[in-house]
Amino acid sequence: MSINKVKEIADEADVIINGYAITKCQLGFSVVNLNMNNSSAVFDFNNEMIETSMDDIELSIARDYLLKSKQFLEFNE
């Protein structure tokens, strides 16, 4: 991922935790690891993974960051 793409994702993120950009999307939430090329996941509003390119350990970390950040995200279900 180019530095410009990383900057764009970071600028659009609702929350960034430890290098993970979390952004509300139509399906729920997108979580992108800004430090690793092509490492992302999409979760629905019930915190269930819809799509990912992360391994199981990183996916668990991303889900934890999402759960911890939800109190700071404004969304309507």
Secondary structure as the mmCIF struct_conf table of DSSP 4:
data_model
#
loop_
_struct_conf.conf_type_id
_struct_conf.id
_struct_conf.beg_label_comp_id
_struct_conf.beg_label_asym_id
_struct_conf.beg_label_seq_id
_struct_conf.end_label_comp_id
_struct_conf.end_label_asym_id
_struct_conf.end_label_seq_id
HELX_RH_AL_P HELX_RH_AL_P1 ILE A 3 GLU A 12
BEND BEND1 ASP A 14 ASP A 14
STRN STRN1 VAL A 15 ILE A 17
TURN_TY1_P TURN_TY1_P1 ASN A 18 GLY A 19
STRN STRN2 TYR A 20 CYS A 25
TURN_TY1_P TURN_TY1_P2 GLN A 26 LEU A 27
STRN STRN3 GLY A 28 ASN A 33
TURN_TY1_P TURN_TY1_P3 LEU A 34 ASN A 35
BEND BEND2 MET A 36 MET A 36
TURN_TY1_P TURN_TY1_P4 ASN A 37 ASN A 38
STRN STRN4 SER A 40 PHE A 43
TURN_TY1_P TURN_TY1_P5 PHE A 45 ASN A 46
BEND BEND3 ASN A 47 ASN A 47
STRN STRN5 MET A 49 THR A 52
BEND BEND4 MET A 54 MET A 54
HELX_RH_AL_P HELX_RH_AL_P2 ASP A 56 SER A 69
HELX_RH_3T_P HELX_RH_3T_P1 LYS A 70 PHE A 72
#
